[in-house]
Amino acid sequence: MKKKFIILFAALASIVSANAQIFYKVSGNGLEKPSYIFGTHHLAPHSVVDSIPSVKSALSEVDQVVGEIDMTKGQMAIAAALQPFMMAPADSTLRDLIAPGDFDRISKVFSQYAPAPGITLEAMSMMRPMVASAIVSIGIISKSMPGYNPNEQLDMFFQTEAKNNNKNVIGLETPEMQGKLLYTTTPLTKQASDLVELLDNPAKIVESGNRLNQAYLTQNLDEMTELSEKDDSDPKFMEALLDKRNADWLTKLPEIMRTGSSFIAVGALHLPGESGLVEGLRKKGYSVEAVRK
């Protein structure tokens, strides 16, 4: 459960295994120029890019940047696309889903960690519980994890760099697709119980976030995967979040890379494992090599 909230919000040292990498070069299989895959993490600072000097040179060489969605269209447009999926059914508001005693108790904690004044749990009553969880998670992490800046997102950094250099930005999916996945896959009753659990012990998400961030900063994707599988209690959500999306993206990436060399920046957990993008591209005949410097 805790990892789900970290994944939602809208985080480099030793190499310990073949999957302990966040940056790969993709070549062969008819590609005229190589493409690259970079695994991002929402809690990680921009300084990660400076820790791998070849990242910026690769970014300057490619024709286009590919992300999960095109974030350069503007936050207002993205928010408008997500809104229908964030709203709860009329008979399933937070007040309907959460017992009165629990609601009153967690409301106080929510207000303590809300990322901005005036954001209350009561004011979010018409939203799905996972929306409230995502929003308060930003506040908890921001106030408890040194160095975290919610305005520094690696995915946005790469796409902004592309736009600043007149390169195309391509989204692998639409905001609507993400909204449906993030907010409707998990049943509302489960979302509500997860929200209560989160606000009854906010320290757990901080501990979990710190461990996940440390695994990322040491480029240990195996450990990131292990931590996520251990701490998330909704296998259906994780399958939809990772495996099914990877399978979809693997049908799109060959044509995208064929039309132009690409810098592909997606969440780090999409890279490792048998169903990950690295092995998936290898099975399609590409050479996928870790870039270590």
ABEGO torsion letter per residue (X at the ends): XAAAAAAAXXXXBBBABAABBABBBBBEGGBABBBBBBBBBAABBAAAAAABAAAAAAAAABABBBBABBAAAEAAAAAAAAAAAABBBAAABAAAABBAAAAAAAAAAAAAABABBGBBAAAAAABBAAAAAAAAAAAAAAAABBGBBAABBAAAAAAAAAAAAGBBBBBABBAAAAAAAAAAABBAAAAAAAAAAAAABAAAAAAAAAAAAAAAAAGBAAAAAAAAAAABABAAAAAAAAAAAAAAAAAAAAAAAAABBBBBBBBAAAABEAABAAAAAAAAGBBBBBBAX
